[in-house]
Amino acid sequence: MTSQPSRNASLYHRFGPIALVTGASDGIGRAFAEELAEQGFDLILVARRESALQDLARDLRAGYGVDVQVVALDLTEPDAVASLLAGTDGAAVGLVVAAAGFGSIGPFLERNVVSELDMIDLNCRSVVALTHGLGQRMTKQGRGGIVLFGSLVGFSGAPFSATYAATKGFVQSFAEGLGAELKPLGVSVLSVAPGPVGTGFASRAGMQMGQSATPETVARGALAALGRRGTVRPGFLAKFLGWSLAMLPRRGRVQVMGLIMKSMIWTDTVDAREETGIRHN
């Protein structure tokens, strides 16, 4: 039996009929895809793992009666975003959730520099390229929503996760500036900045994650805030840590983040790549 859209019909009316979700094969991206399908959106799902996307697409079609297009792409590739934009030309995309990304934890000088540069490409370059292309289409429509992913670590430097924190700081600043720029044109921009999130990323990154939020909490909190706020910290722990760190001078925040990140390292193998946007925060 096919379910009918239920939770927030106004979201569909404001941003429908199609949502594009990157990093949709797992974790936060998957949670967004499921939440949006429940609310009636047709979907374009993007990730590297085609088999996982096809399985998800089949479940969403059967469960919610929505149309789902699968696009298997590695967004670190130089031409990937251009290919995605060309392949979706003409689709009435009213909402984009840019959840693809990855992170690392460990001493910077012991990291593989190629992986660190790939992280910058995915977390920053692909986000700018995708937002630029779809943002142009949305402004022509006079409406749209763009969901980007910062992080709790994006508000200051984070020793032992310096590159990742820098990419999330870039996204936070980008979302804030772009949100003010596009609001008069009818397009809402939201930065989602959670704390720890319980995805498969933590174990692959060699991290201990206590009291983490669920991907579903992040997705629901973000969609509830879209069009109403510029930044949201879904989950109690994100709000508490964000408030606590904000009370410190920036130098103090960096020191505290260094202690937190160092305490989270499990193993000597600390490279992680996943397609779910928020991994460690």
N, C-alpha and C positions, 0 to 999 in steps of 0.2 A: 504494500500500500504506500502511495506517495504522500509525504507530509506536505502541509501547506506552510507558507511563510508565517512566522509567529511573533517573534520577539519585538521587532522595531520596524514596522512597515514604513514609517517616515524616512528611515535611512534609505530604503529602496527608492522612494519617491524623490529624495534629494539627490542621490548619486547613481541611480540605476541607469540602464538595465544591466550593464556588464561591469564586473570587477576583474582586474588583472592582479594576480598575486604571484610574486617571485618567492623562491625558497619554499614552495608549497608542498614539498614531498614529506615534510616532517615538522615536528615541534610547533613553533609559533605560526609559521606560514600555513601549515596544515590546519591549525585551529582557526585561523582567519578564514580559510576556504570553507570549512564546515559551518562556521557561524554565518558567513555571507550566503551560502547555499540555503541555509535554514530561513534566511530573510528574503529569499526569492531571486537573488542575483544569478544570472548566467555568469560563467567563470572562464577565464583564461589562466591556466595554471602553468607556471614556469619553474623548472628546476633541472638539475643535471640528470637525475635518475628517472628515465622514462617509465620503467616498469612500476616504480612506486607511484608515479603520477597517474598511470593508467588504472592502477588498482583504486586509487582515491577517486578518480573521475567516475569509475563504474559505481562506486558506493554512493557518490553524491547524486548521480543521475537517478539511481534506483530509489534513494531515500527522499529526494526533494523534487524530482521532476524537472531539474534545471538542465540547461545545455552547458556542457563543459568541453573546452578545447584544451588539449595538452601540447605544450611546447617544451621539448627537451633541449636545453641550452646551458652551456657553462658561461656565465656572465663575466668571467675574468678574461675571456677571449676578446681581442680588440674589436671584432666586427659583430659581436653577439647582440648588443643592444640595437644596432642598426638593422640587423636581421629580424629581431623581434618587432621593431616598429614597422618594418616593411610588411611583415606577415600579419600584422593586426590593423593595417591601414583600412579604414572603412568601418571597423568595429566601433560600436558606440560605447567606448570605455568611459565610465563616469567616475570610477574609483580605482586607484592603484595602491597596492600595499607592497612596498619594496622591502620584503623580509629576508632576501638572500644576503648572506654575509658570513664571515667566519672570524675567529679570533685565536689568539695564542697566549700562553702564559709561561713565564720563565725569564731568566736573564737575557737581555736583548742581544748581547754580543755572542751568546751561544745559540741564537736562533738562526735558522736558514734564511738568508736575506732574500732569496727568491720568493719564499713563502710570505715573508713580510710585505714585499712589494705586491704580490698577488692580493694580499689582504687590502692594501690601499686601493688597488684596481677595483675590487669587488665592492668594498664597503663605501667607497667614495666616488670613483670615476663612473662606475656603472649607474650609481644612483643619480648623479648629475645628468648623465646622458638620457636615462629613461625619463626622469622628471622633466627635462627640457622638451623631449619629443611629445610625451603625453600631455604635458602642461599646455603646449601650444594648441593641441586639439581641444582640451577642456575650455580654454579661454574663448575659443571660437563658438563652443556650445553655450558659453555663458554660465557654466556650472561644472563642478567636479570636486573630488576629494583626493588628497595625496597623503598617505601614511608612511612616514619615514621612521627609522629606528636609531635613536640615540642610545644612551645607557647611563646608568648611575655613574660609571667611570668617565663619562664624557664631560663632566663639569670641572675636572682638574686632571693633572697628570697622574698616572698610575704606574709606579715602579713595578717591574716584572710583568707589566702588560702595556708597555709604553706605546707601541704602535697601535694596538687595538683601541686604547683610550683616546689616542689622537684622532683616529678615524671617527670615533663616536663624537668627539668634540667638534669635528668638522660638520658632521651631519646635524648636530644640535644647532650650531650657528647657521648653517644653510637653511634649515627648516624655519628658524625664527625670522630670518631676513626674507625668505621667499614667502612666508605666510603673510607678512605685512604687505608685500608687493602684489600678491595675487588675490587677496581678499576683496579689493574693490572690483575685481574682474569676475567674481563669483566662484572662485576656487578656494577651498579650505585646505590648509596644510597643517598636519599634526606631527609632532615629534613624540614618539613613545620611548620613555626612558625608564625601563624597569630596573629593579635590582636582580638578585639571583632568580633564575627561571629553571624549572625542572624539565630540561630536555636531555637528549642523549649527548649533548655537547660536553657536559661537565666531565664525565668519565673519560671521554676521548681527549679532552684538554688536560687531563691529569689534575683535576680540581675537586675539592670537597665542597659540596653545596648544601648548606643547612637552611631549613625554613624557607625554601624557594617557593615562588609563585608558580602556578600552573600555566601552561600556554593558553588555556581557555580563559583564565582570569585576565591575562594580558590582552587577548583579542576582544573580549567583551568590554573591558575598561577603555580600550582605545576607541572602539566603535561608538561607545556612549559619549566620548569626549569630542569626537570629530565634528568640526563645525562650531564647537562651543569653547574650545580652549586651544592654545598653541602648543602646550607641552602637557603630557600626562605621565604620572608614575604609577602604573597599575600595581595593586597589591599593597598590603600593610607594610611589609618590610622595606619596599622601595620608598614609600612615603616617610617612614621613620628614619631610615638612613639618610635620605635626602635632606630632611629637616635637621638632623644631627650634624651632618657634615657642613651644612650651610652656616652653622653657628661658628665655624672655625675660619681663621684666615686661610687664604689659598695655600700658603706653605704648609700649614697644619693639615689641610685636606690631603695634600700630596703625601705627607708622612704617614697619615693614617691609612690611605689607600695602599701604600707600599707594605705596611704591616698586614693588611687584610689579604692582599694578593699573595704575599709570601706564605702566609699561613694556609692558603688554599692549594698550594702545589703538593700533589701526591707523589709524582714520579719524575724521573729524569727525562722522560719522553713526553714533551709538552706541546707537540704540534697538534692542532685540531682543525678540521675543516668540516663544516656541516652547512646545510641549506636552510637554516631556521632563523636567521636574523640575530636574535639576542642569545648569546651563548654564556658568557660570564660577565658579570657586572659588579 
